[in-house]
């Protein structure tokens, strides 16, 4: 009998192009790293909320 094979591990999620563009813009404006993290976290939360409430419309 063949040994059961493990399914391939999922790849790490790639950052959104929108979030990368936002990070670059924040860096160009010389904001501190904590401000960058807070803005990205807020935008990520808003995007997830929109998808959950509106089904990605």
Order of alpha helices (4+ residues) and beta strands (2+ residues): alpha-alpha
